[in-house]
Amino acid sequence: MLGPWTFYTRKLRKIESDILSGNWYSDLLLEDFEDLLPSGEMSETEPYVRNAAVEIAVDSDTSSDVVIVEELSQVSNSRIDRVLRPRTSLNAFHLRCFSPPPSTSKVYRSRKMTLDQQLVWWTLAFFVVAASAEANDGDYVWMTDPQTHERYQVLRSSYDRDKAFFLGESTLSDRFSHAYLDALANQCNAVTGPPSVFEFLNHTSIAVAEFCLNPEIYPYSFEIYLRLFETIRWGPYTIAALVAVLFTVARYLCTKLFLKTKVGRRFTTEHSQKKAMTPLWNTISYTFLFSVETGTLLNCGYNDFVYPLCIFKDIHFKPGYFDDPIPWQYRWLYMFQIGFYAHSFYAALRLDVRRKDTSVLLIHHVLTIALLSFSFFAKFHRVGLLVLFLHDISDVILELGKFFIAVRSKYPEYANRLEHIANCLFAAFVLTWFYLRIYLFPTKVIYGTTWGVYLTHLDREAYFFLFFNTMLTTLYLLHIYWSYFIVVMLCKIAIGRMPKIEDERDFDSDTSSNGVCKPAIANGARKKEKLP
């Protein structure tokens, strides 16, 4: 014998299958509703069901779910409204099946959930809402790509919004000669090496003058940024939040395992444990992220790394540009990156050792999440992959060297050997820093986002040119600023003013995690931490 819950579920699915299969005749709908509702209520709902069936049959574009609920919403019976109304919001999850039948509602008793159960259900509800927000339900129209001449579908709402951002007729033939345009096309398709300093500065200045100093040809519109803001969805941030939680849990487990090892047992105070665990965890995290970046680069972005001038050859604005899905490899890479920096923000406040530049580090994490979000929703993920790939390997080497420096103080018998390893890692860090961030970053990334856009987007839409290249140039200037301190440290080591490599951003080793110095003098002598 079927229970009332199962009976209602099957009958409602039967009604839905009749609607979806085209059986919209009023008699069939009335028969289904007559089995579903008590006999005393059928006379009240009959005219509304017939009106809904007639309207659906006449207009094939009308949503059957919405029509039936709108017709039946005029019925004052609360039980009908409770059973049918959820179909308009999340019908894919059949929430109507979880409403108890009206005649047996007394069987179902409310039970107070614990805090953990509430947390689980609220998390699931957040996922459901995020998933529904990701869905693109609406009217679609067919479009022809003006560059590739391919047919594709786009939401009518996106078409109505995006068509206002298209530029007018091209004036290339009036402003440039055919020989010059042919030379630009050949340069984009040819295999070229890294530019010289003169070529880089000359070509970059030409691109900036073209796209930033010609407002009558390339108007700077703030509406495009509002359009970009409208495309932001909570689904990716939900996944990134879960990734941040997983990073935090993994760090907790890694800390427990490390403190049980022979090396970890040497760190007896909370401050020393944090000072060792922070670079160790960062080494593991950056190694994982760099592995994901390398795999994505080899599978999807190798041509972008070799031929950076051709990145924007296939990226052009069109109706529905912001609705195009991002390949899953890039999508997961961005979710890992945003989740890691969200975890790092929390770790800088609660888990890491307190530093003199903690506030600057927090600002850095917030800006990094903002830049990653912009490149993700603006569909600049191919450029973002190159930026991440050129950055993270230096961080792996740096954090590993900081870990050996932290271990050095706990192993005086191996201090010289650990010092030698730390020096070698610092030398490798300096080489990768100057080669990847000072040399390859401008020649691969900035050159591609300036001169590469000039080669492929003359008289075409390039709305984010100024904003995006300003951010990249600011990042490069920060690299030069930090390089100054690296050079100063190298000079101090060379002349013997810094015999050991130390992180000067740390507070004193006797400083507590909240930054307050502990008393360090007792009986006229400084307290020393005893080795186990």
Contacts in CASP RR format, 6 or more apart in sequence:
PFRMAT RR
TARGET T0000
AUTHOR 0000-0000-0000
METHOD contacts of the structure
MODEL  1
MLGPWTFYTRKLRKIESDILSGNWYSDLLLEDFEDLLPSGEMSETEPYVR
NAAVEIAVDSDTSSDVVIVEELSQVSNSRIDRVLRPRTSLNAFHLRCFSP
PPSTSKVYRSRKMTLDQQLVWWTLAFFVVAASAEANDGDYVWMTDPQTHE
RYQVLRSSYDRDKAFFLGESTLSDRFSHAYLDALANQCNAVTGPPSVFEF
LNHTSIAVAEFCLNPEIYPYSFEIYLRLFETIRWGPYTIAALVAVLFTVA
RYLCTKLFLKTKVGRRFTTEHSQKKAMTPLWNTISYTFLFSVETGTLLNC
GYNDFVYPLCIFKDIHFKPGYFDDPIPWQYRWLYMFQIGFYAHSFYAALR
LDVRRKDTSVLLIHHVLTIALLSFSFFAKFHRVGLLVLFLHDISDVILEL
GKFFIAVRSKYPEYANRLEHIANCLFAAFVLTWFYLRIYLFPTKVIYGTT
WGVYLTHLDREAYFFLFFNTMLTTLYLLHIYWSYFIVVMLCKIAIGRMPK
IEDERDFDSDTSSNGVCKPAIANGARKKEKLP
2 10 0 8 1.000
4 100 0 8 1.000
4 101 0 8 1.000
4 103 0 8 1.000
4 104 0 8 1.000
4 107 0 8 1.000
5 97 0 8 1.000
5 100 0 8 1.000
5 101 0 8 1.000
7 101 0 8 1.000
8 36 0 8 1.000
8 83 0 8 1.000
8 97 0 8 1.000
8 99 0 8 1.000
8 101 0 8 1.000
9 94 0 8 1.000
9 97 0 8 1.000
11 32 0 8 1.000
11 35 0 8 1.000
11 36 0 8 1.000
12 36 0 8 1.000
12 83 0 8 1.000
12 94 0 8 1.000
12 96 0 8 1.000
12 97 0 8 1.000
13 94 0 8 1.000
14 32 0 8 1.000
15 29 0 8 1.000
15 32 0 8 1.000
15 33 0 8 1.000
15 36 0 8 1.000
16 87 0 8 1.000
16 91 0 8 1.000
18 24 0 8 1.000
18 28 0 8 1.000
18 29 0 8 1.000
18 32 0 8 1.000
19 29 0 8 1.000
19 56 0 8 1.000
19 64 0 8 1.000
19 65 0 8 1.000
19 68 0 8 1.000
20 64 0 8 1.000
24 53 0 8 1.000
24 56 0 8 1.000
24 57 0 8 1.000
24 64 0 8 1.000
25 53 0 8 1.000
25 57 0 8 1.000
26 49 0 8 1.000
26 50 0 8 1.000
26 53 0 8 1.000
26 54 0 8 1.000
29 49 0 8 1.000
29 52 0 8 1.000
29 53 0 8 1.000
30 42 0 8 1.000
30 46 0 8 1.000
30 49 0 8 1.000
30 50 0 8 1.000
33 42 0 8 1.000
33 45 0 8 1.000
33 49 0 8 1.000
34 42 0 8 1.000
36 83 0 8 1.000
37 45 0 8 1.000
37 80 0 8 1.000
38 102 0 8 1.000
38 103 0 8 1.000
41 77 0 8 1.000
41 79 0 8 1.000
41 80 0 8 1.000
44 75 0 8 1.000
44 77 0 8 1.000
45 72 0 8 1.000
45 75 0 8 1.000
45 77 0 8 1.000
45 80 0 8 1.000
48 71 0 8 1.000
48 72 0 8 1.000
48 74 0 8 1.000
48 75 0 8 1.000
49 68 0 8 1.000
49 71 0 8 1.000
49 72 0 8 1.000
51 71 0 8 1.000
52 64 0 8 1.000
52 67 0 8 1.000
52 68 0 8 1.000
52 70 0 8 1.000
52 71 0 8 1.000
52 72 0 8 1.000
55 62 0 8 1.000
55 67 0 8 1.000
55 71 0 8 1.000
56 62 0 8 1.000
56 64 0 8 1.000
56 67 0 8 1.000
65 87 0 8 1.000
65 88 0 8 1.000
65 91 0 8 1.000
66 88 0 8 1.000
68 84 0 8 1.000
69 84 0 8 1.000
69 85 0 8 1.000
69 87 0 8 1.000
69 88 0 8 1.000
72 80 0 8 1.000
72 81 0 8 1.000
72 84 0 8 1.000
73 81 0 8 1.000
73 85 0 8 1.000
75 81 0 8 1.000
79 102 0 8 1.000
82 99 0 8 1.000
82 102 0 8 1.000
83 96 0 8 1.000
83 99 0 8 1.000
83 102 0 8 1.000
84 96 0 8 1.000
86 95 0 8 1.000
86 96 0 8 1.000
86 99 0 8 1.000
87 96 0 8 1.000
89 95 0 8 1.000
89 132 0 8 1.000
90 128 0 8 1.000
90 132 0 8 1.000
93 128 0 8 1.000
100 107 0 8 1.000
100 108 0 8 1.000
113 121 0 8 1.000
126 238 0 8 1.000
127 238 0 8 1.000
129 234 0 8 1.000
130 233 0 8 1.000
130 234 0 8 1.000
130 235 0 8 1.000
130 237 0 8 1.000
130 238 0 8 1.000
131 235 0 8 1.000
133 233 0 8 1.000
133 234 0 8 1.000
133 235 0 8 1.000
134 233 0 8 1.000
134 235 0 8 1.000
136 155 0 8 1.000
136 323 0 8 1.000
138 155 0 8 1.000
138 156 0 8 1.000
138 157 0 8 1.000
139 155 0 8 1.000
139 156 0 8 1.000
139 157 0 8 1.000
140 153 0 8 1.000
140 154 0 8 1.000
140 155 0 8 1.000
140 156 0 8 1.000
141 153 0 8 1.000
141 154 0 8 1.000
141 155 0 8 1.000
141 156 0 8 1.000
141 159 0 8 1.000
142 151 0 8 1.000
142 152 0 8 1.000
142 153 0 8 1.000
143 151 0 8 1.000
143 152 0 8 1.000
143 153 0 8 1.000
143 154 0 8 1.000
143 159 0 8 1.000
143 318 0 8 1.000
143 319 0 8 1.000
144 150 0 8 1.000
144 151 0 8 1.000
145 151 0 8 1.000
145 152 0 8 1.000
145 318 0 8 1.000
146 318 0 8 1.000
147 316 0 8 1.000
147 318 0 8 1.000
154 319 0 8 1.000
154 320 0 8 1.000
154 323 0 8 1.000
155 320 0 8 1.000
155 323 0 8 1.000
158 319 0 8 1.000
158 320 0 8 1.000
158 322 0 8 1.000
158 323 0 8 1.000
159 319 0 8 1.000
159 320 0 8 1.000
161 227 0 8 1.000
161 230 0 8 1.000
162 227 0 8 1.000
162 317 0 8 1.000
162 318 0 8 1.000
162 319 0 8 1.000
162 320 0 8 1.000
162 321 0 8 1.000
162 322 0 8 1.000
163 319 0 8 1.000
164 223 0 8 1.000
165 221 0 8 1.000
165 223 0 8 1.000
165 224 0 8 1.000
165 227 0 8 1.000
165 317 0 8 1.000
165 461 0 8 1.000
165 463 0 8 1.000
166 317 0 8 1.000
166 461 0 8 1.000
167 217 0 8 1.000
167 218 0 8 1.000
167 459 0 8 1.000
167 460 0 8 1.000
167 461 0 8 1.000
170 459 0 8 1.000
171 217 0 8 1.000
171 459 0 8 1.000
172 181 0 8 1.000
172 458 0 8 1.000
172 459 0 8 1.000
176 458 0 8 1.000
181 458 0 8 1.000
184 454 0 8 1.000
184 455 0 8 1.000
184 458 0 8 1.000
185 455 0 8 1.000
187 309 0 8 1.000
187 455 0 8 1.000
188 309 0 8 1.000
188 310 0 8 1.000
188 313 0 8 1.000
188 452 0 8 1.000
188 455 0 8 1.000
188 456 0 8 1.000
189 310 0 8 1.000
191 307 0 8 1.000
192 309 0 8 1.000
194 443 0 8 1.000
194 444 0 8 1.000
195 203 0 8 1.000
195 443 0 8 1.000
195 447 0 8 1.000
195 451 0 8 1.000
200 442 0 8 1.000
200 443 0 8 1.000
200 447 0 8 1.000
203 447 0 8 1.000
203 450 0 8 1.000
203 451 0 8 1.000
203 454 0 8 1.000
204 446 0 8 1.000
204 447 0 8 1.000
204 450 0 8 1.000
204 451 0 8 1.000
206 451 0 8 1.000
206 454 0 8 1.000
207 450 0 8 1.000
207 451 0 8 1.000
207 452 0 8 1.000
207 453 0 8 1.000
207 454 0 8 1.000
208 450 0 8 1.000
208 469 0 8 1.000
210 218 0 8 1.000
210 454 0 8 1.000
210 458 0 8 1.000
211 218 0 8 1.000
211 453 0 8 1.000
211 454 0 8 1.000
211 457 0 8 1.000
211 462 0 8 1.000
211 465 0 8 1.000
211 466 0 8 1.000
212 218 0 8 1.000
212 465 0 8 1.000
212 466 0 8 1.000
217 459 0 8 1.000
218 462 0 8 1.000
218 465 0 8 1.000
220 463 0 8 1.000
220 466 0 8 1.000
221 463 0 8 1.000
224 463 0 8 1.000
224 464 0 8 1.000
227 322 0 8 1.000
228 322 0 8 1.000
228 374 0 8 1.000
228 377 0 8 1.000
228 378 0 8 1.000
231 322 0 8 1.000
231 323 0 8 1.000
231 377 0 8 1.000
232 373 0 8 1.000
232 377 0 8 1.000
236 331 0 8 1.000
236 334 0 8 1.000
236 335 0 8 1.000
236 338 0 8 1.000
236 376 0 8 1.000
237 338 0 8 1.000
239 335 0 8 1.000
240 334 0 8 1.000
240 335 0 8 1.000
240 338 0 8 1.000
240 339 0 8 1.000
240 342 0 8 1.000
241 339 0 8 1.000
241 342 0 8 1.000
243 335 0 8 1.000
243 336 0 8 1.000
243 338 0 8 1.000
243 339 0 8 1.000
243 340 0 8 1.000
243 342 0 8 1.000
243 343 0 8 1.000
244 339 0 8 1.000
244 340 0 8 1.000
244 342 0 8 1.000
244 343 0 8 1.000
244 346 0 8 1.000
245 343 0 8 1.000
247 285 0 8 1.000
247 339 0 8 1.000
247 340 0 8 1.000
247 343 0 8 1.000
248 343 0 8 1.000
248 346 0 8 1.000
248 347 0 8 1.000
251 277 0 8 1.000
251 281 0 8 1.000
251 343 0 8 1.000
251 347 0 8 1.000
251 351 0 8 1.000
254 277 0 8 1.000
254 280 0 8 1.000
254 281 0 8 1.000
254 284 0 8 1.000
255 273 0 8 1.000
255 277 0 8 1.000
255 281 0 8 1.000
258 264 0 8 1.000
258 276 0 8 1.000
258 277 0 8 1.000
258 280 0 8 1.000
259 265 0 8 1.000
259 267 0 8 1.000
259 273 0 8 1.000
263 407 0 8 1.000
263 410 0 8 1.000
264 273 0 8 1.000
264 276 0 8 1.000
265 532 0 8 1.000
266 410 0 8 1.000
266 411 0 8 1.000
266 531 0 8 1.000
266 532 0 8 1.000
267 273 0 8 1.000
267 275 0 8 1.000
267 276 0 8 1.000
267 410 0 8 1.000
268 529 0 8 1.000
268 530 0 8 1.000
268 532 0 8 1.000
269 529 0 8 1.000
270 512 0 8 1.000
270 513 0 8 1.000
271 353 0 8 1.000
271 509 0 8 1.000
271 510 0 8 1.000
271 511 0 8 1.000
271 512 0 8 1.000
271 513 0 8 1.000
272 406 0 8 1.000
272 410 0 8 1.000
272 509 0 8 1.000
272 529 0 8 1.000
274 351 0 8 1.000
274 352 0 8 1.000
274 353 0 8 1.000
274 513 0 8 1.000
275 353 0 8 1.000
275 406 0 8 1.000
275 506 0 8 1.000
275 509 0 8 1.000
276 403 0 8 1.000
276 406 0 8 1.000
276 407 0 8 1.000
278 347 0 8 1.000
278 351 0 8 1.000
278 352 0 8 1.000
278 353 0 8 1.000
279 399 0 8 1.000
279 400 0 8 1.000
279 401 0 8 1.000
279 402 0 8 1.000
279 403 0 8 1.000
279 406 0 8 1.000
280 399 0 8 1.000
280 403 0 8 1.000
281 347 0 8 1.000
282 395 0 8 1.000
282 399 0 8 1.000
283 396 0 8 1.000
283 399 0 8 1.000
283 400 0 8 1.000
283 403 0 8 1.000
285 340 0 8 1.000
286 392 0 8 1.000
286 395 0 8 1.000
286 396 0 8 1.000
286 399 0 8 1.000
287 396 0 8 1.000
288 336 0 8 1.000
289 336 0 8 1.000
289 337 0 8 1.000
289 340 0 8 1.000
289 388 0 8 1.000
289 392 0 8 1.000
290 389 0 8 1.000
290 392 0 8 1.000
290 393 0 8 1.000
290 396 0 8 1.000
292 332 0 8 1.000
292 333 0 8 1.000
292 336 0 8 1.000
293 333 0 8 1.000
293 385 0 8 1.000
293 388 0 8 1.000
293 389 0 8 1.000
293 392 0 8 1.000
294 389 0 8 1.000
295 329 0 8 1.000
296 329 0 8 1.000
296 330 0 8 1.000
296 333 0 8 1.000
296 385 0 8 1.000
297 305 0 8 1.000
297 385 0 8 1.000
297 386 0 8 1.000
297 389 0 8 1.000
299 329 0 8 1.000
300 327 0 8 1.000
300 329 0 8 1.000
300 330 0 8 1.000
300 385 0 8 1.000
301 382 0 8 1.000
301 385 0 8 1.000
303 310 0 8 1.000
304 310 0 8 1.000
304 311 0 8 1.000
304 382 0 8 1.000
304 383 0 8 1.000
304 385 0 8 1.000
304 386 0 8 1.000
305 386 0 8 1.000
305 389 0 8 1.000
305 444 0 8 1.000
308 386 0 8 1.000
308 444 0 8 1.000
308 445 0 8 1.000
308 447 0 8 1.000
308 448 0 8 1.000
308 452 0 8 1.000
309 447 0 8 1.000
309 448 0 8 1.000
309 451 0 8 1.000
309 452 0 8 1.000
309 455 0 8 1.000
310 452 0 8 1.000
310 456 0 8 1.000
311 382 0 8 1.000
311 383 0 8 1.000
311 448 0 8 1.000
311 449 0 8 1.000
311 452 0 8 1.000
312 448 0 8 1.000
312 449 0 8 1.000
312 452 0 8 1.000
312 453 0 8 1.000
312 456 0 8 1.000
312 457 0 8 1.000
313 456 0 8 1.000
315 379 0 8 1.000
315 380 0 8 1.000
315 382 0 8 1.000
316 456 0 8 1.000
316 457 0 8 1.000
316 460 0 8 1.000
316 461 0 8 1.000
317 460 0 8 1.000
317 461 0 8 1.000
317 463 0 8 1.000
321 379 0 8 1.000
322 377 0 8 1.000
322 379 0 8 1.000
324 379 0 8 1.000
326 334 0 8 1.000
326 376 0 8 1.000
326 379 0 8 1.000
326 381 0 8 1.000
327 381 0 8 1.000
330 381 0 8 1.000
330 382 0 8 1.000
330 385 0 8 1.000
333 381 0 8 1.000
333 385 0 8 1.000
333 388 0 8 1.000
334 372 0 8 1.000
334 376 0 8 1.000
334 381 0 8 1.000
337 372 0 8 1.000
337 388 0 8 1.000
338 369 0 8 1.000
338 372 0 8 1.000
338 373 0 8 1.000
338 376 0 8 1.000
341 365 0 8 1.000
341 368 0 8 1.000
341 369 0 8 1.000
341 372 0 8 1.000
342 365 0 8 1.000
342 369 0 8 1.000
344 365 0 8 1.000
345 362 0 8 1.000
345 365 0 8 1.000
345 366 0 8 1.000
345 369 0 8 1.000
348 358 0 8 1.000
348 361 0 8 1.000
348 362 0 8 1.000
348 365 0 8 1.000
349 362 0 8 1.000
352 358 0 8 1.000
353 506 0 8 1.000
353 507 0 8 1.000
353 513 0 8 1.000
354 507 0 8 1.000
354 511 0 8 1.000
354 512 0 8 1.000
354 513 0 8 1.000
354 514 0 8 1.000
354 515 0 8 1.000
355 361 0 8 1.000
355 505 0 8 1.000
355 506 0 8 1.000
355 507 0 8 1.000
356 505 0 8 1.000
356 506 0 8 1.000
356 507 0 8 1.000
357 505 0 8 1.000
371 471 0 8 1.000
372 384 0 8 1.000
374 380 0 8 1.000
374 468 0 8 1.000
374 471 0 8 1.000
375 381 0 8 1.000
375 383 0 8 1.000
375 384 0 8 1.000
375 468 0 8 1.000
378 464 0 8 1.000
378 468 0 8 1.000
380 464 0 8 1.000
380 468 0 8 1.000
383 445 0 8 1.000
383 449 0 8 1.000
383 468 0 8 1.000
386 444 0 8 1.000
386 445 0 8 1.000
387 441 0 8 1.000
387 445 0 8 1.000
387 472 0 8 1.000
387 475 0 8 1.000
390 436 0 8 1.000
390 437 0 8 1.000
390 440 0 8 1.000
390 441 0 8 1.000
390 444 0 8 1.000
390 445 0 8 1.000
391 436 0 8 1.000
391 437 0 8 1.000
393 432 0 8 1.000
393 436 0 8 1.000
394 429 0 8 1.000
394 432 0 8 1.000
394 433 0 8 1.000
394 436 0 8 1.000
394 437 0 8 1.000
397 425 0 8 1.000
397 428 0 8 1.000
397 429 0 8 1.000
397 432 0 8 1.000
398 425 0 8 1.000
398 429 0 8 1.000
400 425 0 8 1.000
401 421 0 8 1.000
401 422 0 8 1.000
401 425 0 8 1.000
401 426 0 8 1.000
401 429 0 8 1.000
402 503 0 8 1.000
404 418 0 8 1.000
404 421 0 8 1.000
404 422 0 8 1.000
404 425 0 8 1.000
405 418 0 8 1.000
405 422 0 8 1.000
405 501 0 8 1.000
405 502 0 8 1.000
405 503 0 8 1.000
407 418 0 8 1.000
408 414 0 8 1.000
408 415 0 8 1.000
408 418 0 8 1.000
408 419 0 8 1.000
408 422 0 8 1.000
409 509 0 8 1.000
410 531 0 8 1.000
411 418 0 8 1.000
412 531 0 8 1.000
419 500 0 8 1.000
419 501 0 8 1.000
422 501 0 8 1.000
423 501 0 8 1.000
426 501 0 8 1.000
430 486 0 8 1.000
430 490 0 8 1.000
433 483 0 8 1.000
433 486 0 8 1.000
434 483 0 8 1.000
437 476 0 8 1.000
437 479 0 8 1.000
438 479 0 8 1.000
438 480 0 8 1.000
438 483 0 8 1.000
441 476 0 8 1.000
441 479 0 8 1.000
442 476 0 8 1.000
445 472 0 8 1.000
446 469 0 8 1.000
446 472 0 8 1.000
446 473 0 8 1.000
446 476 0 8 1.000
449 465 0 8 1.000
449 468 0 8 1.000
449 469 0 8 1.000
449 472 0 8 1.000
450 469 0 8 1.000
453 462 0 8 1.000
453 465 0 8 1.000
489 498 0 8 1.000
489 501 0 8 1.000
492 498 0 8 1.000
493 501 0 8 1.000
507 515 0 8 1.000
507 517 0 8 1.000
508 517 0 8 1.000
508 520 0 8 1.000
509 529 0 8 1.000
510 517 0 8 1.000
510 518 0 8 1.000
510 520 0 8 1.000
510 527 0 8 1.000
511 517 0 8 1.000
511 518 0 8 1.000
512 518 0 8 1.000
520 526 0 8 1.000
520 527 0 8 1.000
521 527 0 8 1.000
END
